[in-house]
Amino acid sequence: METERKEHFADGCQYAAYWDVFAREPELSAHFERSHRYRDSAQLVDLGLVTRANDYPTP
């Protein structure tokens, strides 16, 4: 778990803060109803989140 690994900036204190909030409020969710489950990089292109360089072939 990120809070135990402490491999990020400031020992992952932001992860610890998130963990504390979710522990205090179990009904809280970080899920957004319009979210998409990650499939692959092509999906990110389709969603317009990234672009493909013209030099690379289309899969």
MODELLER restraints for C-alpha pairs under 7 A, 6 or more apart:
rsr = mdl.restraints
at = mdl.atoms
rsr.add(forms.Gaussian(group=physical.xy_distance, feature=features.Distance(at['CA:2:A'], at['CA:12:A']), mean=6.70, stdev=0.5))
rsr.add(forms.Gaussian(group=physical.xy_distance, feature=features.Distance(at['CA:2:A'], at['CA:15:A']), mean=6.58, stdev=0.5))
rsr.add(forms.Gaussian(group=physical.xy_distance, feature=features.Distance(at['CA:3:A'], at['CA:12:A']), mean=5.90, stdev=0.5))
rsr.add(forms.Gaussian(group=physical.xy_distance, feature=features.Distance(at['CA:3:A'], at['CA:15:A']), mean=5.83, stdev=0.5))
rsr.add(forms.Gaussian(group=physical.xy_distance, feature=features.Distance(at['CA:3:A'], at['CA:16:A']), mean=5.40, stdev=0.5))
rsr.add(forms.Gaussian(group=physical.xy_distance, feature=features.Distance(at['CA:6:A'], at['CA:12:A']), mean=5.19, stdev=0.5))
rsr.add(forms.Gaussian(group=physical.xy_distance, feature=features.Distance(at['CA:22:A'], at['CA:28:A']), mean=6.34, stdev=0.5))
rsr.add(forms.Gaussian(group=physical.xy_distance, feature=features.Distance(at['CA:44:A'], at['CA:50:A']), mean=5.85, stdev=0.5))
rsr.add(forms.Gaussian(group=physical.xy_distance, feature=features.Distance(at['CA:45:A'], at['CA:51:A']), mean=5.57, stdev=0.5))
rsr.add(forms.Gaussian(group=physical.xy_distance, feature=features.Distance(at['CA:45:A'], at['CA:52:A']), mean=6.91, stdev=0.5))
